[in-house]
Amino acid sequence: MDSDISADEPAGRHEPLWLAMSDRTDYDPLEAGLRVDTAVVGGGIAGITTAAKLDGAGQTVAVLERDRILEGVTGHTTAKLTALHGLVYDDLIDAFGLDRAREYAEANQAAIEDVAETVASRDIDCGFGRAPAYTYVPPGGDRRGVRREVDAARRLDLPVSYVEATELPCEVDAAVRFDDQAYFHPRAYLLELARGVADGDGHVVEGTTVEDVEDGSPCRVETDRGTVRADDVVVASHFPVADDALYFARMRPKRSYVLAAELDGETPDGLYYDPSEPYFSVRPHATDDSLVLFGGQNHRTGHGDSTADRYMRLEARVRDNFDVASIEYRWATQDYVSVDEVPFVGTAAPQVSNVYVATGFGGWGMTNGTAAATVLADEILGGESDWRDVYSPTRLELGASASDVLSHNRHAMEEFAAGYLDSRPPLAPHELDPGDAGVYEVDGDDVAAYRDPEGELHTRSAVCPHMGCLVAWNDGEQSWDCPCHGSRFDVDGDVLDTPAVDGLDDVSLSDE
């Protein structure tokens, strides 16, 4: 156990506790072509829940996952089941109008009850529990913003109240409180849903990379192991594999960090969120009463200072406010935030008919991902979702998004230009010590080089294959991250996070 902050290494086992405390999956890769009613690309909460709903309606379904299901963003969440997403409803009413803001509120409230009913009907042991959720501001914070949010939530018939005191051991100036929200162990819940699909007429396929999706009758999903044909396709792969609607220009990537700490004494019962920059969140663990999850230190992917420093700053804030016995786990996660703060769920692009998308959950994927599954299942099964308009990927709410679209894309272009205008040192591989990494110039090419702790040199092109930006080293996760649109690669150039579909090109250098 860790009891002190290390000056050199962040505390805690570097692994999400959801993965540490559940069995890993071992579904087979695709062995030949498949023909199904619906193909679902991506094995996270949106994909698995959609597949389970369609399977329950009698469809044949195939879930296609590049790695292992539920080990991506869903496996790295803090798993709050709440419709309280910071201070969002006042802004939604202003930008979208009362009716669409109500759709968003109803969808996320309904998602909590959807999970609760599924847990009960399937008798899933996933530590599901009820708790109030709070968005709070510390002394000197935006008390008026809290009051506006409370007023907005009341207009939308949400279970809201205004409070000035909480159980937190730190001062709170004001807070929005939503009653009867929830938390759970997401992998325990979703693994059971996946088993239901695989044990029936469906397919759960792992270790299979989707390379392209073509609309049609039927649609074609091209993978590195064969073709899947389906009447409909749901692309729920964090960032869409097929990006005909230019989602890269409408979503910004952010990384944030989580610590699971054991506390001395009582642990908080509620779910807490401070929306300041960087944010700070608190929630009890689903199955261990002594563990509490703390999140924060968010930043745009590929930017900011050392990832190790981010972990240690988060730990310092936790220790400043809580009686910490030990930091047990630490991990990082990546989310995509849409330019108007609402996910994109529905028909993927104006020019397609049978390809759907679910993306841009912005850190609130437990409810939005579940709501997305309801929207998509309704659409595919021939109905029309009550929430389709607010989530529509083809919406154009200029009041909500125009300035953010310009800001996001200006930032990406500035990063692209800076990557090539800044000088890069020549690479002398023998001068790289174990643990060192950087982007260097070798014979006019940009090379990402890293020497691992065992002394092996890893060299790849530093040019992101998505749109040509230069990657940056992430010391805490030992990955190459693109500062433009958030693609991430391991030290051998393999894709960790899209939008890039292809890995970094190989560069062979003599280690001399």
Stockholm file with secondary structure:
# STOCKHOLM 1.0

chainA/1-512         MDSDISADEPAGRHEPLWLAMSDRTDYDPLEAGLRVDTAVVGGGIAGITTAAKLDGAGQTVAVLERDRILEGVTGHTTAKLTALHGLVYDDLIDAFGLDRAREYAEANQAAIEDVAETVASRDIDCGFGRAPAYTYVPPGGDRRGVRREVDAARRLDLPVSYVEATELPCEVDAAVRFDDQAYFHPRAYLLELARGVADGDGHVVEGTTVEDVEDGSPCRVETDRGTVRADDVVVASHFPVADDALYFARMRPKRSYVLAAELDGETPDGLYYDPSEPYFSVRPHATDDSLVLFGGQNHRTGHGDSTADRYMRLEARVRDNFDVASIEYRWATQDYVSVDEVPFVGTAAPQVSNVYVATGFGGWGMTNGTAAATVLADEILGGESDWRDVYSPTRLELGASASDVLSHNRHAMEEFAAGYLDSRPPLAPHELDPGDAGVYEVDGDDVAAYRDPEGELHTRSAVCPHMGCLVAWNDGEQSWDCPCHGSRFDVDGDVLDTPAVDGLDDVSLSDE
#=GR chainA/1-512 SS CCCSCCSSSCSSEESCHHHHTSCCCCCCCCCSCEEEEEEEECCSHHHHHHHHHHHHTTCCEEEECSSCTTCSSGGGCCCEECSCCSSCHHHHHHHHCHHHHHHHHHHHHHHHHHHHHHHHHHTCCSCCEEEEEEEEECTTSCHHHHHHHHHHHHHTTCSEEEESCCSSSSCCSEEEEEEEEEECCHHHHHHHHHHHHHHTTCEEECSCCEEEEECSSSEEEEETTEEEEEEEEEECSSSCSSCTTCGGGTEEEEEEEEEEEEESSCCCCSEEEECSSSCEEEEECSSCTTEEEEEEEEEETTCSSCHHHHHHHHHHHHHHHSCEEEEEEEEEEEEEEETTSSCEEEESCTTCSSEEEEECBTTCHHHHHHHHHHHHHHHHTTCCCTTHHHHCTTCCCHHHHHHHHHHHHHHHHHHHHHHHHSCCCBCCGGGCCTTCEEEEEETTEEEEEEECTTSCEEEEECBCTTTCCBCEEETTTTEEECTTTCCEECTTSCEEESSCCSCCCBCCCCCC
#=GC SS_cons         CCCSCCSSSCSSEESCHHHHTSCCCCCCCCCSCEEEEEEEECCSHHHHHHHHHHHHTTCCEEEECSSCTTCSSGGGCCCEECSCCSSCHHHHHHHHCHHHHHHHHHHHHHHHHHHHHHHHHHTCCSCCEEEEEEEEECTTSCHHHHHHHHHHHHHTTCSEEEESCCSSSSCCSEEEEEEEEEECCHHHHHHHHHHHHHHTTCEEECSCCEEEEECSSSEEEEETTEEEEEEEEEECSSSCSSCTTCGGGTEEEEEEEEEEEEESSCCCCSEEEECSSSCEEEEECSSCTTEEEEEEEEEETTCSSCHHHHHHHHHHHHHHHSCEEEEEEEEEEEEEEETTSSCEEEESCTTCSSEEEEECBTTCHHHHHHHHHHHHHHHHTTCCCTTHHHHCTTCCCHHHHHHHHHHHHHHHHHHHHHHHHSCCCBCCGGGCCTTCEEEEEETTEEEEEEECTTSCEEEEECBCTTTCCBCEEETTTTEEECTTTCCEECTTSCEEESSCCSCCCBCCCCCC
//
